[in-house]
Amino acid sequence: MRVVDEEDYPSTPGKVKVERSGAMSRHLHRCFASTGTMFLWALFLVALTATYFSVHSFVNNTSRYFAASWGGLHWERQIRASASPRRPPGSAEGAGLSVLVTGAAGFVGTHCSLALRKRGDGVVGLDNFNSYYDPSLKKARRALLSSHGVFVVEGDINDGRLLAKLFDVVPFTHVLHLAAQAGVRYAMENTASYVHSNVAGLVSLLEACKDADPQPAIVWASSSSVYGLNDRVPFSEAHRTDQPASLYAATKKAGEEITHTYNHIYGLSVTGLRFFTVYGPWGRPDMAYFSFTRNILQGKPITVYRGRDHVDLARDFTYIDDIVRGCLASLDTAGRSTGTGGKKRGPAPYRIYNLGNTSPVSVPRLVSILETYLRVKAKKSVIEMPGNGDVPFTHANISLAREQLGYKPTTSLEMGLKKFVRWYLSYYGYNRGTQGFKNL
Ligand SMILES: O=C(O)[C@H]1O[C@H](OP(=O)(O)OP(=O)(O)OC[C@H]2O[C@@H](n3ccc(=O)[nH]c3=O)[C@H](O)[C@@H]2O)[C@H](O)[C@@H](O)[C@@H]1O
């Protein structure tokens, strides 16, 4: 068994060990030899780590450069052309806006972009084409926009570099922020996507807006869902909105608070629009009117939720063209942001409006209107509303929007669904004669 020498013991930190001379010189020699070796090893490791990180960052940057779907002179030319207003000089409506529309390949985004383009404003779209619902519908919307001269950049609002570049290339006068993770019930399945888009993405966009010179005015999509458990009807902007019933609603409410902060600190002009169950052609397949239509045509059952005590659920369904008019009126009346160089130079407007239809319709009535237009009886399964974030009814008071934006919805659910069904049948190529369902 090996006898442990005194020198093998570690010294107590901070204390010097007194040693005998012979043993000491041996020890010193060993000690220097091992320190030198250790030093060389340490040097080698540092060099290795540094090499690793520089190669890694080079590979990262290079692959990001090659993978990026944006950038370059041609891309910048496309952005500038799309962003240029085309109103005739001296036109009564003024010089025209230059609007960045986020979520441009989405339902409301596409309609607003087209409407802006048609009246001569410049529009650049931004959309990440995620797969929350069929991306081919988003691509078809992009093709429609492109045929009207609207260029849509594929990118995410969380990409600060891309946003900075866009504001670098174009001095946007307005941002119409519609990109979001939508859907009330899906918020129970994929919580992270709501935080990613509706909270982190919003902050990323506001950061870019506050740094932009000039700062744009922002109009963005909040939601009727912020009224949550409020049971005073019709819902007015003055009612409480601190009792959300879903994570979706909570992120939209958070958005209202976050935008307020940016308005307060940086002088950004902000208008939040509380949309009430928007529907229409080119709509969202995840919404009830759309999925009911698909299932009814395919002979599949639909699930109709019912409230407590067998009370029907109801929504203040609002037709897309009415919403578009509300969005454009909001842009036109937005008022300027006041900040420059990331600093507030004076107070800027902060507004919130309900954009609804003011006439709630029950879900069973929605189904029966669809049955009439589709000429097919729905296979209904009526169940009690699960605790999934839904609220029993919505009903907008739109006095404020009427007064300040001139907002006046004109489309009944019957009229609006007729237009939707007509679009649906033509888009999916449904052939009544042969009862065939192409591409459904
Ligand atoms: O107003 C809003 O702010 C919200 O409107 C809709 O949310 P929601 O009103 O729940 O719209 P749908 O998903 O189309 O549902 C409409 C009604 O049909 C009911 N429904 C839905 C799905 C289903 O399978 N069965 C059913 O009875 C719902 O409970 C609800 O009462 C949108 O999906 C949200 O993105 C938007 O923010």
Ligand as a Chemical Component Dictionary entry (heavy atoms), coordinates in Angstrom:
data_LIG
# 
_chem_comp.id                   LIG 
_chem_comp.type                 NON-POLYMER 
_chem_comp.pdbx_formal_charge   0 
_chem_comp.three_letter_code    LIG 
# 
loop_
_chem_comp_atom.comp_id 
_chem_comp_atom.atom_id 
_chem_comp_atom.alt_atom_id 
_chem_comp_atom.type_symbol 
_chem_comp_atom.charge 
_chem_comp_atom.model_Cartn_x 
_chem_comp_atom.model_Cartn_y 
_chem_comp_atom.model_Cartn_z 
_chem_comp_atom.pdbx_ordinal 
LIG O1  O1  O 0 -64.456 38.424 -32.471 1  
LIG C1  C1  C 0 -63.303 38.076 -32.327 2  
LIG O2  O2  O 0 -62.527 38.842 -31.820 3  
LIG C2  C2  C 0 -62.838 36.703 -32.689 4  
LIG O3  O3  O 0 -63.756 36.148 -33.626 5  
LIG C3  C3  C 0 -63.502 34.819 -33.971 6  
LIG O4  O4  O 0 -63.713 34.003 -32.832 7  
LIG P1  P1  P 0 -65.147 33.361 -32.647 8  
LIG O5  O5  O 0 -66.175 34.425 -32.433 9  
LIG O6  O6  O 0 -65.005 32.324 -31.611 10 
LIG O7  O7  O 0 -65.447 32.748 -34.096 11 
LIG P2  P2  P 0 -65.680 31.245 -34.570 12 
LIG O8  O8  O 0 -64.556 30.381 -34.229 13 
LIG O9  O9  O 0 -66.041 31.327 -36.006 14 
LIG O10 O10 O 0 -66.945 30.789 -33.718 15 
LIG C4  C4  C 0 -68.191 31.420 -33.906 16 
LIG C5  C5  C 0 -69.218 30.775 -33.035 17 
LIG O11 O11 O 0 -69.428 29.432 -33.458 18 
LIG C6  C6  C 0 -69.267 28.544 -32.359 19 
LIG N1  N1  N 0 -68.701 27.282 -32.850 20 
LIG C7  C7  C 0 -67.447 27.246 -33.310 21 
LIG C8  C8  C 0 -66.905 26.097 -33.800 22 
LIG C9  C9  C 0 -67.660 24.932 -33.781 23 
LIG O12 O12 O 0 -67.221 23.832 -34.196 24 
LIG N2  N2  N 0 -68.930 24.990 -33.291 25 
LIG C10 C10 C 0 -69.473 26.144 -32.819 26 
LIG O13 O13 O 0 -70.636 26.148 -32.389 27 
LIG C11 C11 C 0 -68.394 29.263 -31.372 28 
LIG O14 O14 O 0 -68.647 28.785 -30.072 29 
LIG C12 C12 C 0 -68.831 30.686 -31.564 30 
LIG O15 O15 O 0 -69.942 30.963 -30.783 31 
LIG C13 C13 C 0 -62.073 34.632 -34.478 32 
LIG O16 O16 O 0 -61.777 33.262 -34.656 33 
LIG C14 C14 C 0 -61.064 35.266 -33.569 34 
LIG O17 O17 O 0 -59.789 35.195 -34.184 35 
LIG C15 C15 C 0 -61.487 36.694 -33.363 36 
LIG O18 O18 O 0 -60.595 37.420 -32.645 37 
# 
loop_
_chem_comp_bond.comp_id 
_chem_comp_bond.atom_id_1 
_chem_comp_bond.atom_id_2 
_chem_comp_bond.value_order 
_chem_comp_bond.pdbx_ordinal 
LIG O1  C1  DOUB 1  
LIG C1  O2  SING 2  
LIG C1  C2  SING 3  
LIG C2  O3  SING 4  
LIG C2  C15 SING 5  
LIG O3  C3  SING 6  
LIG C3  O4  SING 7  
LIG C3  C13 SING 8  
LIG O4  P1  SING 9  
LIG P1  O5  DOUB 10 
LIG P1  O6  SING 11 
LIG P1  O7  SING 12 
LIG O7  P2  SING 13 
LIG P2  O8  DOUB 14 
LIG P2  O9  SING 15 
LIG P2  O10 SING 16 
LIG O10 C4  SING 17 
LIG C4  C5  SING 18 
LIG C5  O11 SING 19 
LIG C5  C12 SING 20 
LIG O11 C6  SING 21 
LIG C6  N1  SING 22 
LIG C6  C11 SING 23 
LIG N1  C7  SING 24 
LIG N1  C10 SING 25 
LIG C7  C8  DOUB 26 
LIG C8  C9  SING 27 
LIG C9  O12 DOUB 28 
LIG C9  N2  SING 29 
LIG N2  C10 SING 30 
LIG C10 O13 DOUB 31 
LIG C11 O14 SING 32 
LIG C11 C12 SING 33 
LIG C12 O15 SING 34 
LIG C13 O16 SING 35 
LIG C13 C14 SING 36 
LIG C14 O17 SING 37 
LIG C14 C15 SING 38 
LIG C15 O18 SING 39 
# 
